């Protein structure tokens, strides 16, 4: 009887393995087509259907004066920290088509990481407008997922969109001070190195933040709810999730806390898949016990994969 069960499990494993390979192959083909389509539609840049507009904002600025164009309601503007531009320097050295192709591929790989092979194509469809524009919301989602295992990943969030860093309330509520300290130290280290290389740009960035934080008017592509209204809701969502061990609330809270709630930013919701998954190639240990929060083994955070359950 045990041999019959073993053979049945072997057949089932083979079937699932072949299905996963097929899904992966289809995903690769679709991703390649998407890269080609994004490149084809990126010119002329003045066309209403032009792709890569947000990506162009990361390729275009000069490190000497990155905030020469910093009105985010304009078609071309850069408003993230100098550290982001410095980190992209090798990629920005490429001609515009090469940059756009590689940047789009990075976003597609972020979708793959968040959804797993089986849902990759569906994830690409869900994030179509985000991929076409080339914003960083998918990378923010990936950083938030990774941040549960590697808190240093929060540096990416804090040095780009800034306010989604409200997700760190999770660690504070749960008194996971070590994780909170790692996130802060990593951010400070990156910012310190960047400041040493371009102090003038950092002073300019602080001025840009003061001027543009929370603006939601002047563009049709953002939900017109001010940050001052969304931020308290975001804090409450994350704090509730921390007390009830619901990691997906960190993603939702971070999305609500975006400086501008772009319609394309809804693609961040793909991160709910790994944050609710019970399959874990790499998983966090049990959450530490503290008053009001029982010690439980958290939902696994993994290189995204979802079970058939």
C-alpha positions in Angstrom: 0.0 0.0 0.0 2.8 2.4 0.9 4.3 1.8 -2.6 1.0 2.7 -4.3 0.9 5.9 -2.2 4.5 6.7 -3.0 3.9 6.3 -6.8 0.8 8.4 -6.6 2.7 11.2 -4.9 5.6 10.9 -7.4 3.1 11.2 -10.3 1.5 14.2 -8.6 4.9 15.8 -8.0 5.8 15.3 -11.7 2.5 16.8 -12.9 2.9 19.8 -10.7 6.5 20.3 -11.7 5.6 20.2 -15.4 2.8 22.6 -14.8 5.2 25.0 -13.0 7.6 24.8 -15.9 4.9 25.5 -18.4 3.7 28.5 -16.4 7.3 29.8 -16.1 7.8 29.4 -19.9 4.6 31.2 -20.7 5.6 34.0 -18.3 9.0 34.4 -19.9 7.4 34.7 -23.3 4.8 37.2 -22.1 7.4 39.2 -20.2 9.6 39.4 -23.4 6.6 40.6 -25.4 5.8 43.3 -22.8 9.4 44.6 -22.9 9.2 44.8 -26.7 5.8 46.5 -26.5 7.0 49.1 -23.9 10.0 49.9 -26.1 7.8 50.2 -29.2 5.3 52.5 -27.6 7.8 54.8 -25.9 8.3 56.9 -29.0 7.2 59.5 -29.7 7.4 60.7 -26.1 4.7 63.3 -26.8 2.1 60.7 -27.8 -0.8 60.1 -25.3 0.0 56.4 -25.3 3.8 56.8 -24.7 5.2 54.3 -22.3 8.1 54.7 -19.8 7.3 58.2 -18.7 8.1 57.6 -15.1 11.2 55.6 -16.0 12.4 58.6 -18.0 12.2 60.7 -14.9 14.9 58.3 -13.4 17.1 58.3 -16.5 17.0 62.0 -17.3 18.2 63.9 -14.2 21.8 65.1 -13.8 23.5 64.2 -10.6 24.9 67.8 -10.6 21.4 69.2 -10.4 18.8 66.4 -10.0 16.0 68.7 -8.9 16.0 71.1 -11.8 12.7 69.6 -12.7 10.9 68.6 -9.5 7.2 69.4 -9.9 5.8 66.0 -9.7 2.5 67.0 -11.4 4.6 67.8 -14.5 5.2 65.2 -17.2 8.9 65.0 -16.3 10.0 65.4 -12.7 12.4 63.8 -10.2 11.5 63.9 -6.5 13.3 61.0 -4.8 16.5 61.2 -2.8 19.9 61.6 -4.5 20.8 58.1 -3.2 18.3 56.6 -5.6 19.9 58.3 -8.6 23.4 57.3 -7.4 22.4 53.7 -7.0 21.0 53.7 -10.6 24.2 55.3 -12.0 25.4 52.1 -13.9 21.9 51.6 -15.5 21.5 55.3 -16.3 24.8 55.2 -18.2 23.0 53.3 -20.9 21.2 54.9 -23.8 17.5 55.5 -23.2 16.2 52.4 -25.0 18.6 50.2 -23.2 17.7 51.7 -19.8 14.0 51.4 -20.5 14.3 47.7 -21.6 16.3 46.7 -18.5 14.1 48.8 -16.2 11.0 47.1 -17.5 12.6 43.7 -17.1 13.4 44.5 -13.5 9.7 45.4 -12.9 8.6 42.2 -14.6 10.9 40.2 -12.4 9.5 42.0 -9.3 6.1 40.8 -10.4 7.4 37.2 -10.8 8.9 37.4 -7.3 5.7 38.6 -5.8 3.3 36.2 -7.5 5.3 33.1 -8.3 5.3 31.3 -11.7 1.7 30.2 -11.6 0.3 33.7 -11.3 3.0 35.6 -13.1 1.0 36.3 -16.3 -2.0 37.3 -14.2 0.2 39.6 -12.1 1.6 41.2 -15.3 -2.0 41.9 -16.4 -2.9 43.4 -13.1 0.2 45.6 -13.1 -0.1 46.6 -16.8 -0.3 50.4 -16.3 2.4 50.4 -13.6 4.8 48.4 -15.9 4.0 50.6 -18.8 4.7 53.8 -16.9 7.8 52.4 -15.1 7.2 53.8 -11.6 8.8 52.1 -8.6 5.6 50.8 -6.8 6.4 47.2 -7.6 9.9 47.6 -6.2 8.4 49.2 -3.1 6.1 46.2 -2.7 9.0 43.8 -3.1 11.1 45.7 -0.6 8.2 45.6 2.0 7.9 41.8 1.6 11.7 41.4 1.9 11.7 43.8 4.8 10.2 41.2 7.1 13.2 38.9 6.6 15.8 41.6 5.9 14.8 44.9 7.5 17.5 46.8 5.7 15.3 46.6 2.6 13.2 49.4 4.2 16.0 51.8 3.2 14.7 51.7 -0.3 11.2 52.7 0.8 12.5 55.5 3.1 14.9 57.0 0.5 12.3 57.1 -2.4 8.7 57.6 -1.5 9.5 58.2 2.2 6.0 58.2 3.8 5.2 54.5 3.1 7.9 53.9 5.8 4.9 54.1 8.1 4.9 50.4 7.7 7.7 50.3 10.3 5.0 50.9 12.9 4.7 47.1 12.6 8.0 46.6 14.3 7.3 49.3 16.9 4.0 47.9 18.0 5.4 44.4 18.2 8.5 45.7 20.1 10.8 44.2 17.5 13.4 46.8 18.2 16.2 44.9 16.5 14.4 44.9 13.2 13.5 48.6 13.6 17.1 49.5 14.5 18.4 47.6 11.4 16.0 49.4 9.1 17.1 52.8 10.6 20.8 52.0 10.6 20.7 50.8 7.0 18.8 53.9 5.9 21.2 56.2 7.8 24.3 54.4 6.3 23.1 54.8 2.7 22.0 58.4 3.3 25.3 59.2 5.0 27.4 57.9 2.1 25.1 59.6 -0.4 25.3 62.9 1.5 29.1 62.7 1.5 29.1 62.5 -2.2 26.4 65.1 -3.0 25.5 67.2 0.0 24.1 70.0 -2.1 21.6 67.6 -3.7 20.4 66.5 -0.3 19.7 70.0 0.8 17.7 70.5 -2.4 15.8 67.3 -1.9 14.7 68.4 1.6 13.3 71.6 0.0 11.5 69.6 -2.6 9.9 67.3 0.0 8.7 70.3 2.0 7.1 71.8 -1.1 5.5 68.7 -2.6 4.5 66.4 0.3 0.8 65.4 0.2 -0.1 67.3 -3.0 -2.8 65.4 -4.8 -4.1 68.1 -7.2 -3.0 68.9 -10.7 -3.0 65.4 -12.1 -5.8 63.1 -13.2 -3.8 59.9 -12.4 -3.8 60.2 -8.6 -6.7 59.7 -6.1 -7.5 63.1 -4.7 -7.5 62.2 -1.0 -4.9 64.2 0.9 -2.0 62.5 2.7 -3.2 64.1 5.9 -6.4 62.1 5.7 -4.8 58.8 4.5 -1.9 58.8 6.9 -3.8 58.2 10.2 -5.8 55.4 8.5 -2.5 53.8 7.4 -1.1 53.9 10.9 -4.3 52.4 12.3 -4.3 49.6 9.7 -0.6 48.7 10.3 -1.0 48.8 14.1 -4.1 46.6 14.0 -2.2 44.1 11.7 0.8 44.1 14.1 -1.5 43.2 17.0 -3.3 40.4 15.1 -0.3 39.1 13.1 -1.6 40.1 9.7 1.5 41.0 7.6 -0.5 42.1 4.6 -1.7 45.2 6.5 1.9 46.6 6.3 1.6 46.6 2.5 -1.9 48.1 2.6 -0.8 50.8 5.1 2.3 51.6 3.1 0.2 52.0 -0.1 -2.3 54.3 1.7 0.6 56.4 3.0 2.1 57.1 -0.5 2.7 60.8 -1.0 0.3 60.6 -3.9 -2.0 57.6 -4.3 -1.5 57.0 -8.0 -3.9 54.6 -9.6 -1.0 52.6 -10.8 0.2 52.1 -7.2 -2.6 49.6 -6.8 -0.2 47.1 -8.3 1.4 47.0 -4.9 -1.4 44.8 -3.8 0.3 41.9 -5.6 2.5 41.7 -2.4 -0.6 40.5 -0.5 0.1 37.1 -2.2 3.4 36.3 -0.5 2.4 38.1 2.7 -0.5 35.7 3.1 1.3 32.6 1.8 1.8 29.5 3.9 4.6 28.1 1.7 8.0 29.2 2.8 11.4 28.4 1.2 12.7 30.9 3.7 10.6 32.0 6.6 10.8 34.1 9.7 11.0 32.6 13.1 8.1 32.9 15.6 7.2 36.4 16.6 8.5 37.3 20.1 5.9 37.1 22.9 4.9 40.4 24.5 2.0 41.8 26.4 -1.1 41.7 24.3 0.4 39.8 21.4 0.7 36.0 21.8 3.9 34.3 20.5 2.9 32.7 17.2 4.6 31.4 14.2 4.0 34.1 11.6 2.7 33.5 8.1 5.7 32.6 6.0 7.3 35.3 3.9 9.1 33.7 1.0 10.3 34.1 -2.4 6.7 34.4 -3.5 4.9 31.2 -4.2 1.4 30.3 -3.4 0.0 26.9 -2.5 -3.0 25.4 -4.2 -5.0 25.6 -1.0 
